Amino acid sequence: MFLPFSWILGSSEGMPFDSNPLDSFFQGLVGACGISVLCNLMRVYHFIQTCSDSDSDTESKQRSSSPGNPLRGNWRTALQFWSLTVLLSLVGSRVSSLVVLEFSLRAVSAWVSAGLDANGRGLDLLLSQCQFSLGCGLTCTLVFLHQGAPHSFLCLFLAAALSWALASVSYSLWSHVARLYPLHSTERYCGKCITLLTSGHTILASLQRVVVLAFALATVASTATVYDHFLSQKDALKFWTPLTLCYTLLVVYVQEDQNRRTGTEALLHTVVLRLGALLVLMLTVGDWSDVLHVLIAFLGEAVCLLPSQDLLQAALKEEEDTSLSKHEQSSSHKTRERTKNTSSDDS
């Protein structure tokens, strides 16, 4: 009965993590809920920042009631959510683990480049780019934790129910903020909006900490999965060592190229380049199911990034504003230094 699903999932005798389609569906549902929570809270944060930076309350009210309201239709949100659920259910644990490790490596590279270059891109943009990688991290972590568990179906059902509740709460909050925050923040009679008005600026930092924790756990699970599937064979390290070095250099190059480029087209180019490299890697050391799962990962990245252009644009604008403010502070500091030196020479 489940033979077609097992064929799509790439199940074979050489793959010990052969979960049934229902378990895979619950794992994909948890991953899609995690992506939904991330996007909704990021939209809440950027909307609050936009309202706080507006010149007047009238402009905020006009923007919230205009046809360009960032709150999308329910059918589009539902279509994206269930599409991600299906795609994350189809991606195998082998490819999911490689996607997580690749993004973790890219995040470390971005952190190092941001630390070395004061005017470089920060880490905020990675939150908008990590959506599908976060979903893969949640699914491969669940696969790792429930490996050999006697009641994995019940555990996955409870995890999916909790994730669904969190996603529903986050979407309800975003719907409330997108429609009523400009009015409630001025009238100050809504508890939700008053709380966001006082502590909404901490949402992004909290999201960063939660995402870092999720990727830390996913990296441990992904490392164990990659070792079991790829590195446990004889002489596997001799073959994987040069491939890993080449892929690391490619990730560093992609990060530097992204720092030089601007706009969402550069981000989409980055996705195509790194997943193309992963496809070549699977053509070299994987099997036909891994290649199929990488192609599914292409669709997953597109489903995440294409409807999230507002988040990417907001992150890019915030980074441009940060770079501009740093440049203005540096210019004013140099001007004060010149004035001080001139006054000292005159005296």
C-alpha positions in Angstrom: 0.0 0.0 0.0 2.8 2.4 0.9 5.1 1.3 -1.9 4.7 4.4 -4.0 5.4 6.7 -1.0 8.5 4.7 -0.1 9.7 5.0 -3.6 9.3 8.8 -3.6 11.0 9.1 -0.2 13.9 7.1 -1.5 13.6 4.3 1.0 15.9 1.4 0.4 17.5 -1.4 2.4 20.7 0.8 2.8 18.8 3.6 4.5 18.2 2.8 8.2 16.0 5.9 8.7 13.1 4.4 6.7 10.1 6.1 8.3 6.6 5.5 7.1 4.7 8.2 5.2 2.6 9.2 8.2 5.7 9.9 10.3 7.2 11.8 7.4 4.1 13.9 7.1 4.2 14.8 10.8 7.9 15.7 10.5 7.2 17.9 7.6 4.3 19.5 9.4 6.6 20.4 12.3 9.1 21.9 9.9 6.4 24.0 8.1 5.1 25.2 11.5 8.6 26.3 12.5 9.0 28.3 9.2 5.6 29.9 9.7 6.4 31.0 13.3 9.7 32.5 12.1 8.1 34.4 9.2 5.2 35.7 11.2 7.3 37.0 14.1 9.8 38.6 11.6 6.9 40.4 9.9 5.6 41.6 13.3 9.1 43.0 14.1 9.6 44.8 10.8 6.0 46.2 10.8 6.6 47.6 14.3 9.9 49.1 13.3 8.3 50.7 10.2 5.5 52.2 12.3 7.9 53.5 14.9 10.1 55.1 12.3 7.2 56.8 10.5 6.9 60.6 10.7 3.4 60.7 11.9 0.6 58.5 13.1 -1.6 59.5 10.2 0.9 58.0 7.7 0.9 54.7 9.7 -2.9 54.5 9.6 -3.0 55.2 5.9 -0.3 52.6 5.3 -2.2 49.9 7.3 -5.4 50.6 5.4 -3.9 50.9 2.0 -4.2 48.1 -0.7 -0.5 47.4 -0.2 -1.1 46.0 3.2 1.6 43.4 4.0 -1.0 40.9 5.3 -1.5 38.4 2.5 -4.6 36.4 1.6 -5.4 33.4 3.7 -5.4 31.1 0.7 -1.8 32.1 -0.3 -0.6 31.5 3.2 -2.4 28.1 3.4 -1.0 27.1 0.0 2.6 28.0 1.0 2.2 26.2 4.3 0.9 22.9 2.9 3.3 23.0 0.0 6.2 23.3 2.5 4.7 20.5 4.6 4.6 18.2 1.5 8.1 19.2 0.3 9.7 18.7 3.8 8.0 15.4 4.1 9.5 14.2 0.8 13.1 15.4 1.4 15.1 12.6 2.9 17.1 12.8 6.1 20.4 12.5 4.1 19.8 15.6 2.0 18.2 17.5 4.9 21.3 16.9 7.0 23.6 18.2 4.2 21.4 21.3 3.8 21.6 22.0 7.6 25.4 21.5 7.6 25.8 23.7 4.6 23.7 26.5 6.1 25.5 26.2 9.4 28.8 26.6 7.6 27.5 29.6 5.7 26.2 31.1 8.9 29.6 30.8 10.6 31.3 32.3 7.5 28.8 35.2 7.6 29.5 35.7 11.3 33.3 35.7 10.8 33.0 38.2 7.8 30.7 40.4 9.8 33.2 40.4 12.7 36.1 41.2 10.4 34.4 43.8 8.3 32.6 46.5 10.3 30.7 47.7 7.2 29.8 44.1 6.1 26.4 42.6 6.1 25.1 41.5 9.4 23.5 38.3 10.5 19.9 39.6 10.3 19.5 38.7 6.6 20.3 35.1 7.4 17.0 34.8 9.3 15.1 35.5 6.1 17.3 33.0 4.2 17.3 30.2 6.7 13.6 29.3 6.3 13.9 26.0 4.4 17.1 25.1 6.1 15.3 25.6 9.5 12.6 23.3 8.3 15.1 20.7 7.2 16.8 21.0 10.6 13.6 20.4 12.5 12.8 17.3 10.4 16.2 15.7 10.6 16.3 16.4 14.4 13.0 14.6 14.8 14.3 11.7 12.7 17.4 11.5 14.9 15.5 11.7 18.2 12.9 9.2 17.3 15.2 6.6 15.7 14.1 3.2 17.0 11.5 4.7 19.4 8.6 2.3 20.1 5.9 5.0 20.1 7.4 7.5 17.6 3.9 8.0 15.9 2.5 9.4 19.2 5.5 11.6 19.9 5.4 13.0 16.4 1.7 13.6 16.7 2.1 15.6 19.9 5.0 17.5 18.4 2.9 18.4 15.4 0.0 19.4 17.5 2.2 21.7 19.6 3.8 23.2 16.5 0.4 23.8 15.0 -0.7 25.7 18.1 2.4 27.9 18.1 2.0 28.6 14.3 -1.6 29.5 14.9 -0.8 31.9 17.7 2.0 33.6 15.7 -0.3 34.0 12.6 -3.0 35.4 14.8 -0.6 37.9 16.3 0.6 39.0 12.9 -2.9 39.4 11.6 -3.8 41.5 14.7 -0.6 43.7 14.3 -1.0 44.2 10.5 -4.6 45.4 10.9 -4.8 47.2 14.2 -1.3 48.0 15.6 -1.1 51.6 14.2 -4.4 52.5 15.9 -3.9 50.5 19.1 -0.4 51.7 19.7 -1.6 55.3 19.8 -4.9 54.7 21.7 -3.1 52.4 24.2 -6.1 50.2 25.1 -4.9 46.9 23.6 -2.7 44.7 25.8 -1.0 42.9 22.9 -0.1 46.2 21.1 1.1 47.9 24.3 3.4 44.9 25.0 4.8 45.0 21.5 5.2 48.8 21.8 7.4 48.4 24.8 9.3 45.2 24.1 8.7 44.6 20.3 12.3 45.6 19.5 13.6 42.5 21.3 11.7 40.1 18.9 14.6 39.8 16.4 17.2 39.1 19.1 15.0 36.4 20.6 14.4 34.9 17.2 18.2 34.8 16.6 18.8 33.0 19.9 16.1 30.4 19.2 17.2 29.8 15.6 20.8 29.4 16.8 19.7 26.8 19.4 17.6 25.0 16.8 20.5 24.8 14.3 22.9 23.7 17.1 20.7 20.7 17.8 20.2 20.1 14.1 23.9 20.2 13.5 24.5 17.4 16.0 21.7 15.3 14.5 22.9 16.1 10.9 26.5 15.1 11.8 25.4 11.8 13.1 23.2 11.2 10.1 26.0 12.1 7.6 28.4 9.8 9.4 26.0 6.9 9.4 25.1 7.3 5.8 28.3 8.5 4.1 31.3 8.4 6.4 31.0 5.0 8.0 32.1 3.1 4.9 35.7 2.0 4.4 38.0 4.7 2.9 35.1 7.2 2.9 37.2 9.9 4.6 39.8 9.8 1.8 37.0 10.6 -0.7 35.0 13.1 1.4 38.0 15.2 2.7 38.8 16.9 -0.6 35.0 17.3 -1.4 34.4 18.9 2.0 37.3 21.3 1.5 36.1 22.3 -2.0 32.6 22.8 -0.7 33.8 24.9 2.2 35.8 27.1 -0.2 32.6 27.4 -2.4 30.5 28.5 0.6 33.1 31.1 1.6 33.1 32.4 -2.0 29.3 32.5 -2.1 29.3 34.5 1.1 31.9 37.0 -0.2 30.0 37.3 -3.5 26.8 38.0 -1.6 28.5 40.7 0.4 29.5 42.4 -2.8 26.1 42.2 -4.5 22.8 43.8 -3.4 19.2 43.0 -4.0 17.0 39.8 -3.9 18.3 38.6 -7.3 21.7 38.1 -5.7 20.1 36.0 -2.9 18.3 33.8 -5.4 21.5 33.5 -7.3 23.2 32.3 -4.1 20.5 29.7 -3.5 20.9 28.3 -7.0 24.7 28.2 -6.8 24.9 26.4 -3.4 22.1 23.9 -4.2 23.6 23.3 -7.6 26.9 22.4 -5.8 24.9 20.1 -3.5 23.4 18.5 -6.6 26.8 17.8 -8.1 27.9 16.4 -4.8 25.0 14.0 -4.7 25.6 13.0 -8.3 29.2 12.1 -7.1 28.6 10.3 -3.8 24.8 9.8 -3.5 22.2 7.7 -5.2 19.2 8.6 -7.4 16.9 9.3 -4.5 19.4 11.9 -3.1 19.4 13.7 -6.5 15.6 13.7 -6.4 15.6 15.1 -2.9 18.0 17.9 -3.9 15.6 18.8 -6.7 12.8 18.9 -4.2 14.9 21.1 -2.0 15.1 23.6 -4.9 11.3 23.8 -4.9 11.3 24.2 -1.1 13.7 27.1 -1.3 11.6 28.7 -4.0 8.4 28.3 -2.0 10.1 29.9 1.0 11.9 32.8 -0.6 9.6 33.9 -3.4 6.6 34.8 -1.1 9.0 36.3 1.4 10.2 39.2 -0.7 8.9 41.7 1.9 11.1 40.1 4.5 14.2 40.2 2.3 13.6 43.8 1.3 13.0 44.8 4.9 16.3 43.1 6.0 18.2 44.7 3.1 16.8 48.1 3.9 17.6 47.7 7.6 21.2 46.8 6.8 21.5 49.7 4.4 20.3 52.1 7.1 22.7 50.6 9.6 25.6 51.0 7.2 24.6 54.6 6.4 24.3 55.4 10.1 27.8 54.0 10.7 29.2 56.0 7.8 27.6 59.2 9.1 29.0 58.5 12.6 32.4 57.9 11.2 32.2 61.1 9.1 31.1 63.2 12.1 33.9 61.7 14.2 36.5 62.5 11.6 35.1 66.1 11.3 35.3 66.5 15.1 38.9 65.3 15.0 39.8 67.7 12.3 38.2 70.6 14.2 40.0 69.7 17.4 43.3 69.4 15.6 42.7 72.8 13.8 41.9 74.5 17.1 44.9 73.1 18.8 47.2 74.3 15.9 45.7 77.8 16.1 46.3 78.0 19.8 
